[in-house]
Amino acid sequence: MIPAENELLVSEIRRLELAIQSLEVPTHIARDCLANRQRRIDTDLVQDYPENELLKVGKIWLSHDRQSTF
């Protein structure tokens, strides 16, 4: 019974690691978009709904980076 449970845990950990890796590309894109928006000057520099959503993605990713201790 224990070896079967260990195999299930290992497969679940692997599945979660792959899920985290799949989020890296969208997160990178969100960071690039946010950086581009923050480089705007004067009247183009606005904080609107899309920017707020990009900031949320950044906060989620940062909190994940701090919590992961695999």
C-alpha beads as a LAMMPS data file, in Angstrom:
LAMMPS data file: protein, C-alpha beads

70 atoms
69 bonds

1 atom types
1 bond types

-500.0 500.0 xlo xhi
-500.0 500.0 ylo yhi
-500.0 500.0 zlo zhi

Masses

1 110.0

Atoms # bond

1 1 1 0.000 0.000 0.000
2 1 1 2.730 2.503 0.903
3 1 1 4.671 2.116 -2.399
4 1 1 1.453 2.752 -4.332
5 1 1 0.767 5.883 -2.279
6 1 1 4.332 7.059 -2.822
7 1 1 3.942 6.608 -6.565
8 1 1 0.717 8.598 -6.492
9 1 1 2.393 11.396 -4.538
10 1 1 5.366 11.476 -6.899
11 1 1 3.090 11.609 -9.941
12 1 1 1.027 14.391 -8.348
13 1 1 4.166 16.399 -7.553
14 1 1 5.324 15.975 -11.150
15 1 1 1.900 17.078 -12.443
16 1 1 2.040 20.200 -10.259
17 1 1 5.587 21.002 -11.367
18 1 1 4.490 20.802 -15.004
19 1 1 1.525 23.064 -14.250
20 1 1 3.860 25.636 -12.701
21 1 1 6.184 25.439 -15.707
22 1 1 3.253 26.005 -18.056
23 1 1 2.613 29.348 -16.320
24 1 1 6.118 30.680 -16.939
25 1 1 5.518 31.845 -20.529
26 1 1 2.277 33.750 -19.819
27 1 1 3.901 35.287 -16.740
28 1 1 6.899 36.392 -18.781
29 1 1 4.560 37.988 -21.323
30 1 1 2.635 39.758 -18.547
31 1 1 5.885 41.095 -17.063
32 1 1 7.009 42.384 -20.473
33 1 1 3.660 44.082 -21.072
34 1 1 3.751 45.688 -17.647
35 1 1 7.311 46.910 -18.187
36 1 1 6.312 48.399 -21.546
37 1 1 3.337 50.158 -19.986
38 1 1 5.461 51.578 -17.180
39 1 1 7.943 53.068 -19.673
40 1 1 5.259 55.332 -21.079
41 1 1 5.641 59.026 -20.487
42 1 1 3.361 61.893 -19.461
43 1 1 -0.195 61.585 -20.749
44 1 1 0.302 58.017 -21.966
45 1 1 1.189 56.895 -18.476
46 1 1 -2.175 55.754 -17.106
47 1 1 -3.170 53.067 -14.666
48 1 1 -6.205 51.310 -16.100
49 1 1 -7.940 47.944 -15.826
50 1 1 -5.428 46.003 -18.000
51 1 1 -2.502 47.332 -15.989
52 1 1 -4.219 46.440 -12.728
53 1 1 -4.736 42.893 -13.996
54 1 1 -1.066 42.651 -15.007
55 1 1 -0.095 43.817 -11.531
56 1 1 -2.284 41.087 -10.008
57 1 1 -0.492 38.454 -12.089
58 1 1 2.839 39.825 -10.904
59 1 1 1.779 39.727 -7.262
60 1 1 0.546 36.145 -7.578
61 1 1 3.774 35.054 -9.206
62 1 1 5.899 36.811 -6.582
63 1 1 3.966 35.203 -3.743
64 1 1 4.496 31.827 -5.388
65 1 1 8.240 32.426 -5.729
66 1 1 8.478 33.152 -2.004
67 1 1 6.462 30.091 -1.001
68 1 1 8.086 27.444 -3.191
69 1 1 10.644 25.439 -1.281
70 1 1 10.673 22.183 -3.247

Bonds

1 1 1 2
2 1 2 3
3 1 3 4
4 1 4 5
5 1 5 6
6 1 6 7
7 1 7 8
8 1 8 9
9 1 9 10
10 1 10 11
11 1 11 12
12 1 12 13
13 1 13 14
14 1 14 15
15 1 15 16
16 1 16 17
17 1 17 18
18 1 18 19
19 1 19 20
20 1 20 21
21 1 21 22
22 1 22 23
23 1 23 24
24 1 24 25
25 1 25 26
26 1 26 27
27 1 27 28
28 1 28 29
29 1 29 30
30 1 30 31
31 1 31 32
32 1 32 33
33 1 33 34
34 1 34 35
35 1 35 36
36 1 36 37
37 1 37 38
38 1 38 39
39 1 39 40
40 1 40 41
41 1 41 42
42 1 42 43
43 1 43 44
44 1 44 45
45 1 45 46
46 1 46 47
47 1 47 48
48 1 48 49
49 1 49 50
50 1 50 51
51 1 51 52
52 1 52 53
53 1 53 54
54 1 54 55
55 1 55 56
56 1 56 57
57 1 57 58
58 1 58 59
59 1 59 60
60 1 60 61
61 1 61 62
62 1 62 63
63 1 63 64
64 1 64 65
65 1 65 66
66 1 66 67
67 1 67 68
68 1 68 69
69 1 69 70
